[in-house]
Amino acid sequence: MLSRATAVAKELADPVRLLALQTLASEGPHTASRLAEALRITGPRLGNHLARLRAAGLVTVEHTGRHAVYRLADADLGDVLTALLRYAEPDAGPDAGQESRPPLDVARTCYDH
């Protein structure tokens, strides 16, 4: 159990992978190109990160024709990301000089995650 937690934490430690997971949790499944566009990074750079996330069992991919659609492998991961975001920014808001944004779990409700 501890080794799995360590492996997951290692993947979440990278800002690009964390943002990719947060985007999939909040917006639902994405093609690789759409996710790269949302993250404002190149496709090849994202591809390396998606390969690591797949290897870690954090995302799944479904090939539909020429498109590969990525999604969280487990909806519970969205809860972990929400908790991490809340822990990392407990007092973030206009008074803290941070841009206010909706909680991740509110954004996810329309996708039944």
Phi, psi and omega in degrees: 000314181295322179294325177294316179298320179295318179296318179294315180300323178298319179288324179287343183289341179273127183301322181291315180294319179298315179295322177298315179294319178297321179294316178295324179292320185273329185250349182089188184303146179222150166285162180299319181292321178293321178293319177299318178296316180297325181272351181059047174228167181285155178302313179299321179295316179294322181305319178296319180291319178296324177298318178294318180295323176294314180299327179278354179078021182268335176229157173240160178230137177238124180269123179235101184064235180271358185256144173249121182253124182258144176210164176298139180288333182217126181300333178297337178298327176300323177294321178296317180295320178298314179297319179296317179297316179295321179292318183290330183229060185295329182243018181293141180166186183303324181289336182267007181077011180258151175287131180283138178215156182291152176300147182300323182292332177291318181294333184276347189299330183285348180257008179054037176268000000 
